[in-house]
C-alpha cells in the first residue's frame, strides 16, 4: 500500500511490536484556543490516522497489494461490520483473504 497514494500531509507510520503498523497521530497544543483545538482535533490530519489505527491489524499490515485490492478488502470488512452492528451482535473479526 505504501507509495500508492500521495502523502501531502506527511503522515508517518511505525511498526509497533504488539499492535503492528500504526500511523502517528498529531498532537493538539494544550494551550491553544478552544476553537483552534476543536478545528485541529477534527481535521483530517488527526482523524485520518485515528481511523487507520482503528482498522483490524490484518488490514493495516497489507503489503504488495494495489489500491483497488486494499479498497475491496476494506469494503468487505465494512460490509461485515455494518451487518454485525445492525444485528446487535458482537463485531466478528473477518479472516484475511488470500
Backbone atoms as SQL, in Angstrom:
CREATE TABLE atoms (id INTEGER PRIMARY KEY, chain TEXT, resi INTEGER, resn TEXT, atom TEXT, x REAL, y REAL, z REAL);
INSERT INTO atoms VALUES
  (1, 'A', 1, 'UNK', 'N', 0.811, -1.178, 0.000),
  (2, 'A', 1, 'UNK', 'CA', 0.000, 0.000, 0.000),
  (3, 'A', 1, 'UNK', 'C', 0.864, 1.255, 0.000),
  (4, 'A', 2, 'UNK', 'N', 2.017, 1.168, 0.530),
  (5, 'A', 2, 'UNK', 'CA', 2.883, 2.338, 0.610),
  (6, 'A', 2, 'UNK', 'C', 3.248, 2.832, -0.776),
  (7, 'A', 3, 'UNK', 'N', 3.218, 4.136, -0.941),
  (8, 'A', 3, 'UNK', 'CA', 3.594, 4.739, -2.203),
  (9, 'A', 3, 'UNK', 'C', 2.486, 4.760, -3.239),
  (10, 'A', 4, 'UNK', 'N', 1.311, 4.234, -2.936),
  (11, 'A', 4, 'UNK', 'CA', 0.221, 4.202, -3.909),
  (12, 'A', 4, 'UNK', 'C', -0.594, 5.491, -3.902),
  (13, 'A', 5, 'UNK', 'N', -0.532, 6.243, -2.835),
  (14, 'A', 5, 'UNK', 'CA', -1.294, 7.490, -2.726),
  (15, 'A', 5, 'UNK', 'C', -0.343, 8.609, -2.321),
  (16, 'A', 6, 'UNK', 'N', -0.727, 9.835, -2.659),
  (17, 'A', 6, 'UNK', 'CA', 0.094, 10.967, -2.234),
  (18, 'A', 6, 'UNK', 'C', -0.004, 11.113, -0.715),
  (19, 'A', 7, 'UNK', 'N', 1.033, 11.668, -0.144),
  (20, 'A', 7, 'UNK', 'CA', 1.089, 11.861, 1.302),
  (21, 'A', 7, 'UNK', 'C', 1.329, 13.341, 1.564),
  (22, 'A', 8, 'UNK', 'N', 0.386, 14.168, 1.143),
  (23, 'A', 8, 'UNK', 'CA', 0.545, 15.615, 1.226),
  (24, 'A', 8, 'UNK', 'C', 0.601, 16.143, 2.655),
  (25, 'A', 9, 'UNK', 'N', 0.013, 15.442, 3.585),
  (26, 'A', 9, 'UNK', 'CA', 0.005, 15.938, 4.968),
  (27, 'A', 9, 'UNK', 'C', 1.087, 15.267, 5.810),
  (28, 'A', 10, 'UNK', 'N', 1.992, 14.564, 5.147),
  (29, 'A', 10, 'UNK', 'CA', 3.173, 13.981, 5.792),
  (30, 'A', 10, 'UNK', 'C', 2.818, 13.025, 6.933),
  (31, 'A', 11, 'UNK', 'N', 1.923, 12.079, 6.650),
  (32, 'A', 11, 'UNK', 'CA', 1.602, 11.051, 7.635),
  (33, 'A', 11, 'UNK', 'C', 2.801, 10.138, 7.814),
  (34, 'A', 12, 'UNK', 'N', 3.065, 9.764, 9.039),
  (35, 'A', 12, 'UNK', 'CA', 4.200, 8.886, 9.336),
  (36, 'A', 12, 'UNK', 'C', 3.689, 7.627, 10.026),
  (37, 'A', 13, 'UNK', 'N', 4.281, 6.518, 9.631),
  (38, 'A', 13, 'UNK', 'CA', 3.878, 5.221, 10.153),
  (39, 'A', 13, 'UNK', 'C', 5.028, 4.603, 10.928),
  (40, 'A', 14, 'UNK', 'N', 4.692, 3.743, 11.860),
  (41, 'A', 14, 'UNK', 'CA', 5.709, 2.991, 12.589),
  (42, 'A', 14, 'UNK', 'C', 5.170, 1.595, 12.876),
  (43, 'A', 15, 'UNK', 'N', 6.079, 0.680, 13.132),
  (44, 'A', 15, 'UNK', 'CA', 5.705, -0.697, 13.466),
  (45, 'A', 15, 'UNK', 'C', 5.773, -0.867, 14.977),
  (46, 'A', 16, 'UNK', 'N', 4.659, -1.216, 15.564),
  (47, 'A', 16, 'UNK', 'CA', 4.591, -1.499, 16.993),
  (48, 'A', 16, 'UNK', 'C', 4.745, -3.006, 17.161),
  (49, 'A', 17, 'UNK', 'N', 5.528, -3.423, 18.119),
  (50, 'A', 17, 'UNK', 'CA', 5.817, -4.845, 18.300),
  (51, 'A', 17, 'UNK', 'C', 4.550, -5.676, 18.499),
  (52, 'A', 18, 'UNK', 'N', 3.612, -5.180, 19.265),
  (53, 'A', 18, 'UNK', 'CA', 2.400, -5.945, 19.556),
  (54, 'A', 18, 'UNK', 'C', 1.226, -5.570, 18.646),
  (55, 'A', 19, 'UNK', 'N', 1.105, -4.305, 18.291),
  (56, 'A', 19, 'UNK', 'CA', -0.071, -3.829, 17.561),
  (57, 'A', 19, 'UNK', 'C', 0.103, -3.787, 16.048),
  (58, 'A', 20, 'UNK', 'N', 1.319, -3.923, 15.570),
  (59, 'A', 20, 'UNK', 'CA', 1.550, -3.888, 14.125),
  (60, 'A', 20, 'UNK', 'C', 1.743, -2.468, 13.617),
  (61, 'A', 21, 'UNK', 'N', 1.433, -2.257, 12.340),
  (62, 'A', 21, 'UNK', 'CA', 1.630, -0.952, 11.706),
  (63, 'A', 21, 'UNK', 'C', 0.602, 0.045, 12.230),
  (64, 'A', 22, 'UNK', 'N', 1.107, 1.197, 12.668),
  (65, 'A', 22, 'UNK', 'CA', 0.251, 2.270, 13.167),
  (66, 'A', 22, 'UNK', 'C', 0.669, 3.585, 12.533),
  (67, 'A', 23, 'UNK', 'N', -0.258, 4.500, 12.460),
  (68, 'A', 23, 'UNK', 'CA', 0.010, 5.835, 11.947),
  (69, 'A', 23, 'UNK', 'C', 0.141, 6.778, 13.140),
  (70, 'A', 24, 'UNK', 'N', 1.166, 7.618, 13.113),
  (71, 'A', 24, 'UNK', 'CA', 1.345, 8.583, 14.189),
  (72, 'A', 24, 'UNK', 'C', 0.234, 9.629, 14.116),
  (73, 'A', 25, 'UNK', 'N', -0.363, 9.915, 15.249),
  (74, 'A', 25, 'UNK', 'CA', -1.428, 10.911, 15.322),
  (75, 'A', 25, 'UNK', 'C', -0.823, 12.204, 15.839),
  (76, 'A', 26, 'UNK', 'N', -1.059, 13.295, 15.097),
  (77, 'A', 26, 'UNK', 'CA', -0.532, 14.594, 15.503),
  (78, 'A', 26, 'UNK', 'C', -1.098, 15.033, 16.841),
  (79, 'A', 27, 'UNK', 'N', -0.424, 15.947, 17.440),
  (80, 'A', 27, 'UNK', 'CA', -0.867, 16.438, 18.746),
  (81, 'A', 27, 'UNK', 'C', -1.481, 17.832, 18.604),
  (82, 'A', 28, 'UNK', 'N', -2.384, 18.118, 19.499),
  (83, 'A', 28, 'UNK', 'CA', -3.001, 19.436, 19.560),
  (84, 'A', 28, 'UNK', 'C', -2.355, 20.171, 20.725),
  (85, 'A', 29, 'UNK', 'N', -1.867, 21.380, 20.469),
  (86, 'A', 29, 'UNK', 'CA', -1.189, 22.138, 21.517),
  (87, 'A', 29, 'UNK', 'C', -2.168, 22.421, 22.654),
  (88, 'A', 30, 'UNK', 'N', -1.797, 22.048, 23.892),
  (89, 'A', 30, 'UNK', 'CA', -2.734, 22.170, 25.020),
  (90, 'A', 30, 'UNK', 'C', -3.095, 23.615, 25.369),
  (91, 'A', 31, 'UNK', 'N', -2.259, 24.577, 25.004),
  (92, 'A', 31, 'UNK', 'CA', -2.542, 25.974, 25.358),
  (93, 'A', 31, 'UNK', 'C', -3.221, 26.745, 24.222),
  (94, 'A', 32, 'UNK', 'N', -3.557, 26.064, 23.157),
  (95, 'A', 32, 'UNK', 'CA', -4.238, 26.729, 22.047),
  (96, 'A', 32, 'UNK', 'C', -5.656, 27.110, 22.460),
  (97, 'A', 33, 'UNK', 'N', -6.206, 28.076, 21.751),
  (98, 'A', 33, 'UNK', 'CA', -7.595, 28.457, 21.999),
  (99, 'A', 33, 'UNK', 'C', -8.507, 27.259, 21.770),
  (100, 'A', 34, 'UNK', 'N', -9.612, 27.226, 22.485),
  (101, 'A', 34, 'UNK', 'CA', -10.537, 26.095, 22.393),
  (102, 'A', 34, 'UNK', 'C', -10.999, 25.870, 20.965),
  (103, 'A', 35, 'UNK', 'N', -11.338, 26.925, 20.250),
  (104, 'A', 35, 'UNK', 'CA', -11.819, 26.755, 18.872),
  (105, 'A', 35, 'UNK', 'C', -10.723, 26.227, 17.961),
  (106, 'A', 36, 'UNK', 'N', -9.481, 26.603, 18.235),
  (107, 'A', 36, 'UNK', 'CA', -8.357, 26.094, 17.447),
  (108, 'A', 36, 'UNK', 'C', -8.151, 24.611, 17.745),
  (109, 'A', 37, 'UNK', 'N', -8.258, 24.231, 19.018),
  (110, 'A', 37, 'UNK', 'CA', -8.136, 22.815, 19.387),
  (111, 'A', 37, 'UNK', 'C', -9.238, 21.993, 18.737),
  (112, 'A', 38, 'UNK', 'N', -10.453, 22.536, 18.706),
  (113, 'A', 38, 'UNK', 'CA', -11.571, 21.824, 18.083),
  (114, 'A', 38, 'UNK', 'C', -11.327, 21.639, 16.592),
  (115, 'A', 39, 'UNK', 'N', -10.906, 22.694, 15.918),
  (116, 'A', 39, 'UNK', 'CA', -10.627, 22.603, 14.483),
  (117, 'A', 39, 'UNK', 'C', -9.521, 21.597, 14.203),
  (118, 'A', 40, 'UNK', 'N', -8.460, 21.659, 14.973),
  (119, 'A', 40, 'UNK', 'CA', -7.335, 20.738, 14.776),
  (120, 'A', 40, 'UNK', 'C', -7.758, 19.300, 15.076),
  (121, 'A', 41, 'UNK', 'N', -8.496, 19.091, 16.157),
  (122, 'A', 41, 'UNK', 'CA', -8.929, 17.740, 16.531),
  (123, 'A', 41, 'UNK', 'C', -9.834, 17.115, 15.481),
  (124, 'A', 42, 'UNK', 'N', -10.586, 17.937, 14.762),
  (125, 'A', 42, 'UNK', 'CA', -11.499, 17.436, 13.743),
  (126, 'A', 42, 'UNK', 'C', -10.903, 17.445, 12.339),
  (127, 'A', 43, 'UNK', 'N', -9.637, 17.793, 12.214),
  (128, 'A', 43, 'UNK', 'CA', -9.007, 17.855, 10.894),
  (129, 'A', 43, 'UNK', 'C', -8.641, 16.453, 10.404),
  (130, 'A', 44, 'UNK', 'N', -8.458, 16.338, 9.094),
  (131, 'A', 44, 'UNK', 'CA', -8.117, 15.047, 8.503),
  (132, 'A', 44, 'UNK', 'C', -6.768, 14.542, 9.013),
  (133, 'A', 45, 'UNK', 'N', -5.844, 15.458, 9.306),
  (134, 'A', 45, 'UNK', 'CA', -4.522, 15.028, 9.770),
  (135, 'A', 45, 'UNK', 'C', -4.577, 14.362, 11.143),
  (136, 'A', 46, 'UNK', 'N', -5.652, 14.569, 11.891),
  (137, 'A', 46, 'UNK', 'CA', -5.842, 13.906, 13.183),
  (138, 'A', 46, 'UNK', 'C', -6.808, 12.732, 13.038),
  (139, 'A', 47, 'UNK', 'N', -7.942, 12.961, 12.392),
  (140, 'A', 47, 'UNK', 'CA', -8.971, 11.925, 12.263),
  (141, 'A', 47, 'UNK', 'C', -8.547, 10.781, 11.352),
  (142, 'A', 48, 'UNK', 'N', -7.820, 11.090, 10.270),
  (143, 'A', 48, 'UNK', 'CA', -7.386, 10.053, 9.333),
  (144, 'A', 48, 'UNK', 'C', -6.525, 8.984, 9.994),
  (145, 'A', 49, 'UNK', 'N', -5.437, 9.386, 10.672),
  (146, 'A', 49, 'UNK', 'CA', -4.617, 8.382, 11.361),
  (147, 'A', 49, 'UNK', 'C', -5.378, 7.618, 12.439),
  (148, 'A', 50, 'UNK', 'N', -6.276, 8.289, 13.152),
  (149, 'A', 50, 'UNK', 'CA', -7.065, 7.593, 14.179),
  (150, 'A', 50, 'UNK', 'C', -7.959, 6.536, 13.538),
  (151, 'A', 51, 'UNK', 'N', -8.540, 6.869, 12.397),
  (152, 'A', 51, 'UNK', 'CA', -9.384, 5.910, 11.685),
  (153, 'A', 51, 'UNK', 'C', -8.551, 4.736, 11.173),
  (154, 'A', 52, 'UNK', 'N', -7.373, 5.027, 10.605),
  (155, 'A', 52, 'UNK', 'CA', -6.488, 3.961, 10.127),
  (156, 'A', 52, 'UNK', 'C', -6.108, 3.037, 11.277),
  (157, 'A', 53, 'UNK', 'N', -5.741, 3.607, 12.423),
  (158, 'A', 53, 'UNK', 'CA', -5.325, 2.806, 13.573),
  (159, 'A', 53, 'UNK', 'C', -6.463, 1.961, 14.139),
  (160, 'A', 54, 'UNK', 'N', -7.706, 2.345, 13.864),
  (161, 'A', 54, 'UNK', 'CA', -8.841, 1.567, 14.368),
  (162, 'A', 54, 'UNK', 'C', -9.170, 0.364, 13.481),
  (163, 'A', 55, 'UNK', 'N', -8.547, 0.277, 12.308),
  (164, 'A', 55, 'UNK', 'CA', -8.765, -0.880, 11.436),
  (165, 'A', 55, 'UNK', 'C', -8.149, -2.124, 12.056),
  (166, 'A', 56, 'UNK', 'N', -8.661, -3.291, 11.712),
  (167, 'A', 56, 'UNK', 'CA', -8.050, -4.526, 12.207),
  (168, 'A', 56, 'UNK', 'C', -6.605, -4.651, 11.712),
  (169, 'A', 57, 'UNK', 'N', -5.814, -5.328, 12.487),
  (170, 'A', 57, 'UNK', 'CA', -4.389, -5.457, 12.183),
  (171, 'A', 57, 'UNK', 'C', -4.139, -6.034, 10.794),
  (172, 'A', 58, 'UNK', 'N', -4.944, -7.026, 10.373),
  (173, 'A', 58, 'UNK', 'CA', -4.674, -7.648, 9.074),
  (174, 'A', 58, 'UNK', 'C', -4.882, -6.661, 7.917),
  (175, 'A', 59, 'UNK', 'N', -5.713, -5.653, 8.091),
  (176, 'A', 59, 'UNK', 'CA', -5.870, -4.634, 7.053),
  (177, 'A', 59, 'UNK', 'C', -4.733, -3.618, 7.097),
  (178, 'A', 60, 'UNK', 'N', -4.309, -3.248, 8.293),
  (179, 'A', 60, 'UNK', 'CA', -3.214, -2.281, 8.415),
  (180, 'A', 60, 'UNK', 'C', -1.890, -2.862, 7.940),
  (181, 'A', 61, 'UNK', 'N', -1.758, -4.178, 7.994),
  (182, 'A', 61, 'UNK', 'CA', -0.485, -4.824, 7.677),
  (183, 'A', 61, 'UNK', 'C', -0.359, -5.227, 6.210),
  (184, 'A', 62, 'UNK', 'N', -1.355, -4.942, 5.393),
  (185, 'A', 62, 'UNK', 'CA', -1.301, -5.363, 3.992),
  (186, 'A', 62, 'UNK', 'C', -0.105, -4.755, 3.272),
  (187, 'A', 63, 'UNK', 'N', 0.572, -5.582, 2.507),
  (188, 'A', 63, 'UNK', 'CA', 1.672, -5.123, 1.660),
  (189, 'A', 63, 'UNK', 'C', 1.523, -5.785, 0.300),
  (190, 'A', 64, 'UNK', 'N', 2.174, -5.226, -0.674),
  (191, 'A', 64, 'UNK', 'CA', 2.161, -5.772, -2.036),
  (192, 'A', 64, 'UNK', 'C', 0.755, -5.948, -2.583),
  (193, 'A', 65, 'UNK', 'N', -0.113, -4.996, -2.326),
  (194, 'A', 65, 'UNK', 'CA', -1.460, -5.001, -2.893),
  (195, 'A', 65, 'UNK', 'C', -1.672, -3.676, -3.620),
  (196, 'A', 66, 'UNK', 'N', -2.547, -3.702, -4.608),
  (197, 'A', 66, 'UNK', 'CA', -2.880, -2.464, -5.301),
  (198, 'A', 66, 'UNK', 'C', -3.881, -1.685, -4.460),
  (199, 'A', 67, 'UNK', 'N', -4.067, -0.442, -4.830),
  (200, 'A', 67, 'UNK', 'CA', -5.030, 0.385, -4.117),
  (201, 'A', 67, 'UNK', 'C', -6.435, -0.199, -4.246),
  (202, 'A', 68, 'UNK', 'N', -6.777, -0.707, -5.428),
  (203, 'A', 68, 'UNK', 'CA', -8.096, -1.315, -5.626),
  (204, 'A', 68, 'UNK', 'C', -8.271, -2.576, -4.781),
  (205, 'A', 69, 'UNK', 'N', -7.212, -3.368, -4.625),
  (206, 'A', 69, 'UNK', 'CA', -7.292, -4.567, -3.781),
  (207, 'A', 69, 'UNK', 'C', -7.512, -4.175, -2.320),
  (208, 'A', 70, 'UNK', 'N', -6.795, -3.142, -1.871),
  (209, 'A', 70, 'UNK', 'CA', -6.979, -2.674, -0.497),
  (210, 'A', 70, 'UNK', 'C', -8.409, -2.182, -0.290),
  (211, 'A', 71, 'UNK', 'N', -8.912, -1.408, -1.248),
  (212, 'A', 71, 'UNK', 'CA', -10.279, -0.890, -1.133),
  (213, 'A', 71, 'UNK', 'C', -11.303, -2.017, -1.106),
  (214, 'A', 72, 'UNK', 'N', -11.081, -3.052, -1.902),
  (215, 'A', 72, 'UNK', 'CA', -12.011, -4.188, -1.917),
  (216, 'A', 72, 'UNK', 'C', -12.020, -4.886, -0.563),
  (217, 'A', 73, 'UNK', 'N', -10.862, -5.068, 0.036),
  (218, 'A', 73, 'UNK', 'CA', -10.792, -5.715, 1.355),
  (219, 'A', 73, 'UNK', 'C', -11.410, -4.832, 2.430),
  (220, 'A', 74, 'UNK', 'N', -11.206, -3.529, 2.290),
  (221, 'A', 74, 'UNK', 'CA', -11.809, -2.586, 3.231),
  (222, 'A', 74, 'UNK', 'C', -13.333, -2.605, 3.100),
  (223, 'A', 75, 'UNK', 'N', -13.833, -2.628, 1.871),
  (224, 'A', 75, 'UNK', 'CA', -15.282, -2.723, 1.652),
  (225, 'A', 75, 'UNK', 'C', -15.849, -4.004, 2.256),
  (226, 'A', 76, 'UNK', 'N', -15.130, -5.104, 2.087),
  (227, 'A', 76, 'UNK', 'CA', -15.572, -6.388, 2.651),
  (228, 'A', 76, 'UNK', 'C', -15.652, -6.297, 4.176),
  (229, 'A', 77, 'UNK', 'N', -14.640, -5.707, 4.792),
  (230, 'A', 77, 'UNK', 'CA', -14.643, -5.548, 6.244),
  (231, 'A', 77, 'UNK', 'C', -15.827, -4.693, 6.691),
  (232, 'A', 78, 'UNK', 'N', -16.050, -3.562, 6.026),
  (233, 'A', 78, 'UNK', 'CA', -17.148, -2.678, 6.420),
  (234, 'A', 78, 'UNK', 'C', -18.509, -3.324, 6.214),
  (235, 'A', 79, 'UNK', 'N', -18.640, -4.147, 5.191),
  (236, 'A', 79, 'UNK', 'CA', -19.908, -4.841, 4.973),
  (237, 'A', 79, 'UNK', 'C', -20.201, -5.764, 6.155),
  (238, 'A', 80, 'UNK', 'N', -19.194, -6.508, 6.595),
  (239, 'A', 80, 'UNK', 'CA', -19.354, -7.400, 7.749),
  (240, 'A', 80, 'UNK', 'C', -19.613, -6.583, 9.015),
  (241, 'A', 81, 'UNK', 'N', -18.888, -5.484, 9.169),
  (242, 'A', 81, 'UNK', 'CA', -19.039, -4.631, 10.350),
  (243, 'A', 81, 'UNK', 'C', -20.446, -4.042, 10.415),
  (244, 'A', 82, 'UNK', 'N', -20.931, -3.495, 9.303),
  (245, 'A', 82, 'UNK', 'CA', -22.277, -2.902, 9.283),
  (246, 'A', 82, 'UNK', 'C', -23.342, -3.949, 9.574),
  (247, 'A', 83, 'UNK', 'N', -23.187, -5.130, 8.992),
  (248, 'A', 83, 'UNK', 'CA', -24.152, -6.204, 9.216),
  (249, 'A', 83, 'UNK', 'C', -24.196, -6.584, 10.691),
  (250, 'A', 84, 'UNK', 'N', -23.033, -6.692, 11.301),
  (251, 'A', 84, 'UNK', 'CA', -22.996, -7.088, 12.710),
  (252, 'A', 84, 'UNK', 'C', -23.536, -5.982, 13.610),
  (253, 'A', 85, 'UNK', 'N', -23.326, -4.712, 13.238),
  (254, 'A', 85, 'UNK', 'CA', -23.827, -3.601, 14.048),
  (255, 'A', 85, 'UNK', 'C', -25.347, -3.513, 13.985),
  (256, 'A', 86, 'UNK', 'N', -25.932, -3.804, 12.827),
  (257, 'A', 86, 'UNK', 'CA', -27.379, -3.716, 12.708),
  (258, 'A', 86, 'UNK', 'C', -28.075, -4.889, 13.368),
  (259, 'A', 87, 'UNK', 'N', -27.373, -6.019, 13.487),
  (260, 'A', 87, 'UNK', 'CA', -27.994, -7.174, 14.135),
  (261, 'A', 87, 'UNK', 'C', -27.725, -7.208, 15.637),
  (262, 'A', 88, 'UNK', 'N', -27.020, -6.171, 16.136),
  (263, 'A', 88, 'UNK', 'CA', -26.741, -6.040, 17.570),
  (264, 'A', 88, 'UNK', 'C', -25.929, -7.195, 18.141),
  (265, 'A', 89, 'UNK', 'N', -25.092, -7.784, 17.338),
  (266, 'A', 89, 'UNK', 'CA', -24.200, -8.827, 17.832),
  (267, 'A', 89, 'UNK', 'C', -22.811, -8.238, 17.951),
  (268, 'A', 90, 'UNK', 'N', -21.912, -9.008, 18.508),
  (269, 'A', 90, 'UNK', 'CA', -20.543, -8.540, 18.596),
  (270, 'A', 90, 'UNK', 'C', -19.923, -8.514, 17.207),
  (271, 'A', 91, 'UNK', 'N', -18.961, -7.651, 17.032),
  (272, 'A', 91, 'UNK', 'CA', -18.323, -7.489, 15.734),
  (273, 'A', 91, 'UNK', 'C', -17.428, -8.680, 15.441),
  (274, 'A', 92, 'UNK', 'N', -17.696, -9.411, 14.362),
  (275, 'A', 92, 'UNK', 'CA', -16.806, -10.511, 14.003),
  (276, 'A', 92, 'UNK', 'C', -15.521, -9.954, 13.402),
  (277, 'A', 93, 'UNK', 'N', -14.451, -10.639, 13.627),
  (278, 'A', 93, 'UNK', 'CA', -13.188, -10.244, 13.023),
  (279, 'A', 93, 'UNK', 'C', -13.021, -11.062, 11.756),
  (280, 'A', 94, 'UNK', 'N', -13.141, -10.409, 10.585),
  (281, 'A', 94, 'UNK', 'CA', -13.032, -11.172, 9.348),
  (282, 'A', 94, 'UNK', 'C', -11.628, -11.715, 9.164),
  (283, 'A', 95, 'UNK', 'N', -11.551, -12.903, 8.636),
  (284, 'A', 95, 'UNK', 'CA', -10.261, -13.528, 8.388),
  (285, 'A', 95, 'UNK', 'C', -9.668, -12.954, 7.110),
  (286, 'A', 96, 'UNK', 'N', -8.362, -12.755, 7.066),
  (287, 'A', 96, 'UNK', 'CA', -7.729, -12.222, 5.862),
  (288, 'A', 96, 'UNK', 'C', -7.984, -13.145, 4.675),
  (289, 'A', 97, 'UNK', 'N', -8.278, -12.529, 3.535),
  (290, 'A', 97, 'UNK', 'CA', -8.471, -13.313, 2.317),
  (291, 'A', 97, 'UNK', 'C', -7.164, -13.382, 1.562),
  (292, 'A', 98, 'UNK', 'N', -6.955, -14.456, 0.887),
  (293, 'A', 98, 'UNK', 'CA', -5.702, -14.637, 0.137),
  (294, 'A', 98, 'UNK', 'C', -5.828, -14.127, -1.260);
